[in-house]
């Protein structure tokens, strides 16, 4: 199944943007009468028939609609420090979206080597990943936040902070299945001792992701995969 992303699908017909139209008509060479699949990123999955195969603004007629397609019984929020090599962070965004994630917040920590990111670029990576993995819910991408400010916010569900320490219990032993969860993942230099103390004071429970010392983006993927596997 080939999936296309179209924001705000309403009514019985919809005109796609130029990028999606070009891919459908010029690349895939679809014609009037052909069927395609669309998602609005809000849980809607639509089957539609091409009724105007214009390469810059093709129009479709909705023939079938499903709501809350693939909706899960829990929410996963990862707060991950941006990596110095931004390509590694984009890799995390792509793979976490494919595996299954609901919300992502880039956080700036004491040891962070990168404090600014291009959210528009991140959004494109995420949209491409939901299309690739056939998902109908697009993860929420928040603006960059400072660690100290972020941990003071109200969160529902379980709260964990993952960092290098042999004495922690594994995430899979601390997490309760089907619970909403937020996990903090630090930068290449890990969280500072002061940040760890502040997080614990705010109710975040220290956890381990295994014996190996992982890169930031690898740790984030390991956490994402673990939560999804536990809830599978």
Secondary structure, 3 states (H helix, E strand, C coil): CCEEECCCCCCCEEECCHHHHHHHHHHCCCCCCCEEEEECCECCEEEEEEEECCCCCCEEEEEEEECCCCCCCCCEEEEECCCCCHHHHHHHHHHHHHHCCCEEEEEECCCCCCCCCCHHHHHHHHHHHHHHHCCCECCEEEEEEEHHHHCCCCCCCEEEEECCCCCCCEHHHHCCCCCCEEEEECCCCCCCHHHHHHHHHCCCEEEECCCCCCCHHHHHHHHHHHHHHHHC
